[in-house]
Amino acid sequence: MSDQENRILVVDDEERIRRLLKMYLEKEGYEIDEAEDGETALKKASTNDYGLILLDVMLPGIDGIEVCNRLRQIKATPVLMLTAKGEEINRVQGFEVGADDYVVKPFSPREVIYRVKAIMRRASATAYLTKETGASNNIVFPHLIIEHDAHRVTASGQEVSLTPKEYELLHYLAVSPDKVFSREELLKDVWNYEFFGDLRTVDTHVKRLREKLNKVSPESAAMITTVWGVGYKLEVAK
C-alpha cells in the first residue's frame, strides 16, 4: 500500500470522536490527518491525496454533504460518511453527491475499521470487475450502453451521470444479465461487506440508479427489475 493510499482524513467537529477514530485506525497501520470543520476538510482534501476520507455530515460552516459535493467535482477519493442515528435523508443526500457509504453514530470502532478496510482493499473502484471482464469491454443493450474503460453510461443516446458506486452496481448487474442477485450478494461483491452491511444501502442505490436512468430512458430504467423476496437483476427483453 502506497503512502497516499495509507493516509486517511478524519473529519468531525467533536475532538473525542476524532481521537477515538485516530487511535483505532493508527492501530491498523493507517496514517491519520484531521479536520474539525468543512472548510478545513475541503482545503486538505483538495490539496492532499488520501486513500479515504471519513466525513461527518453535521459540521460547522460547510456541512459534510456540501464538502463531498464540492470534492466530487475535482477528485474521486473514496468517502465514508458519518451520520447521526435516524438521519436517513442525509444518507440519501450523501449517496447523491457521491459518498461511497455511511456509518451511523453511535458506531462500533470495529465496524468502522471493517468498512474502511473494505473500501481500501479495492485498488480502484471496479478492480474486481476489471480483473474478471477486462477494462476495455463494453456492454451493449438496445437502450443501454456501458463503456467500461471510460466509465460512461449512455441510455437511449443520452449520457447518464452516475456516482462511482451507482456505476459499479449497474455494471455488476449488466455483466450477468437476467441473473438474480440477492441484496446480500450485492453487498458482498459491490461493497465488499459480509458482516456489517445495511441492506438499505443496496435499496437506496437501486432507487437512485433507476431514477437517473428513467429521466432519459424509461426503457433502460425498466431493465433493473426487483425479484420480490430474492433481490435484483438486469432484465434483457427477449
N, C-alpha and C positions, 0 to 999 in steps of 0.2 A: 504494500500500500504506500503510495507516494505521500510526501508531507502535506500536499494540498488535500488529498483525499482523507487524510487523517485528522484534519482540522475541522472543528465544529464551532459554530457561532451560537451561543445560548442567549436568547433574548427574552427577558422577563423583568418587570419593574420591581419584583419582590426579591430582595437580596438572598433571603433564605432559600428560595427555590433555585436561584442561580447557583448558590453554594452547594445545594444538595445534588443538582444535576452535574455540576463540575466534579464533585467528589466521585460519584459513581462512574462517570464517563472516563475520567482520568485513570480509574482502576482498570478500565478496559483498554487503556493504551492510547486514548484519543487526546489530542491537544485542544484545549478549550480557550475560546475567546468569548468575551461577554459584552452585552449592551443592555442598558436599562430602559431605553425608550426607542420609539420607532425611528426617529431621525438619526440617532447614532447607529442603529442597526442598519439602516439603508446605506449610510456612508460606508460602514465597514464592509457590508455585503457587496457594494458596488466596486470598492477599491481593492478588496482582497478575494482570494479564491478559497472557498470552503468545500469540503466534501458533503456537508449537510448544514442546514440551519434549523434549530429548534426555536420556534417563533410563537410567543404568546399572542393571543388575539387582543386582549384588553391591555393596551399600552397608552401611556400619556402622550399627547400630541398626535402623531400619526399612528393609527392602530395597526394591528398585525395584518388585517385584510388588505389595507392600502399599501403596506410595506411589500407584501407578496405581489400585489398587482403591479406596482412600480418595478419591482425586481424582475418580474417575468418579461418586461419589455427589453431587458438587456442581458439577462442570464437565465440559465436553466438549472441552477443549483437546487438540489432536492430540498423541499421544505416540509418539516413535520410540525404541524400547528398544535399548540396547547390551548384547550378551551375549557371554560368552567362547565360544570355539570348542568345539563339542560339547555345549553346554548346551541340547539340543533341548527338554527338559522345561520349561526356563524360558521358552523362546519360546512354547510352547503355553500355559503359565500366563499369560504376558503377553497373548496374544490373548484368553484367557478373561476377564481383568479389563478389557479394553477398549483395549489398545495398538493403534495403527494399523499398526505394522510394526516390524521389528527390523533391526539391523546387527550382524554378527558381528565380534568382535575376533579378531585384529588386523584393522583395517579400512583401506581406502583413503580418505583425505580426500575424494577426488573422488567416490567412491561415496556418502559421507555427504552431500556437497553436493547431489548429484543427487537423492537421496531426500528431503532437506529441501525442495528446490525443488518436487519433485513434489507433496508434501503442501501446501506453502504456496501453490501455484498455485490450489488449489481455494478459491474464496470461501466455499464451505460444503461439507459432507460429500457432498452429492449435487447439486452445482452443474450438472454436465453432464447429469444426469437431469432436473433441474427445467427446464432450458432446452429439452430435447427433448420432454418429455411433459407439462409443466405441473405445478406443485406441488400442485394440487387434485385431480389424477387419482388415483382409487383403482383397484386391480386386484382383481377378484373371481373366485375359482375355487371349485369345490364345497366344498373343505375348507380353503381358504386365502384370507384377505382381507388386502390390503396397503393401508393408508390412508397415502398418501404425504405428505399435508400434516401429519399428526400423527406420522409415522414409527412407526406402530403396526402390528404384525403379529398377526393372530388366526388360530389354527389349530384347526379343529373347535370353534369357540366359545370357546377359551381364548387369552388374550393371551400372547404369547411374548416374553420379554426377550432382545433381541439387542444386541450391541455395534454401534457405528456402522458398522464395516466389514462385519459379518455382514449387517446390514440392506441395506447398499449392494449387496453381492453378490447377495442374494436378489432385490432389486428389479430389478437389471440383467438377471438371467435371466428374471424374470417379465414384463418389458417385451416380450420376444420369445419367447413360449412355443414350445416344440418346435424352436427353433433351437439348433444345437450350437455352443458356443464353445470354442475351444482354450484351454488354460491361458495361453498367450502372449497371446491376445486379452484374456483377463480381467485379466491383469497390466497390460496397456497401458491398458485402459479403466477398470478399477475402482481400480487402484493407481497408474496413470499411470507405469508403469515400462516402458522399452523396452530398456534395456541391462543393468541390474544385478538385475532381479527374480529371486528364487528361486522356482521353480515349486512348491516345497513350501509356500510361503505360501498358494497357492490351495488345495492339497490339505487343508491344516490347517483353513482356514476352511470349506471344504465339509463336512469331517468334523464340525466343531463345530456347524455350522448344521443338519445332518441330526440330530445327537444331540439338540439342543434342540427341534427340531420333533417328533422321534419320541417325546419324553416326554409330549406332549399329543395328538399326532396322527400315528400311523404313516402314514396316508394322505397327508398333506401332505409328510412326510419322503421318502416313496417317489417323489414328483414330481421330486425332484432326482436325476437319473439320470446315471450315468457311461457315456459312449460310449467304449469301450476303444480306445486308440490315437489318439483325437481330442481329447476333452475332456468338458465337462459341458453339460447342458441341463435346463430345467424342462419336464417332460413332462406334458401335459394328457390325461387319459383321454378317449377318443373315445366 
